[in-house]
Amino acid sequence: MNLVRLRSSRYLVPGIALAAGIATATPVPAADCIRFYAGCLVRASDLGTWWERSAAGIDCYLDTVSCLKRAYG
């Protein structure tokens, strides 16, 4: 994992911290969705170009929304 890239992102680390806080206050299936999202964003940040990272981040978001819909629906 490229830690320099993670440190330079202003929103990734606070976003993961926020997701972890939400995960502790939600039902178990939804918490798994949030944990998946955090891990997915970390994996996306390791990709080479801005376009790849952006596309992977969008995929993470859409997969998480789908997971949350299943958890609450």
Number of C-alpha atoms within 10 A of each C-alpha: 10 11 10 8 11 15 11 10 11 9 11 17 16 11 13 18 13 13 17 16 13 15 18 13 10 12 12 12 14 21 20 18 22 25 16 16 24 23 14 18 22 20 16 20 23 15 15 9 9 11 10 14 18 15 12 18 19 14 16 20 16 13 16 21 15 12 19 17 12 12 15 9 6
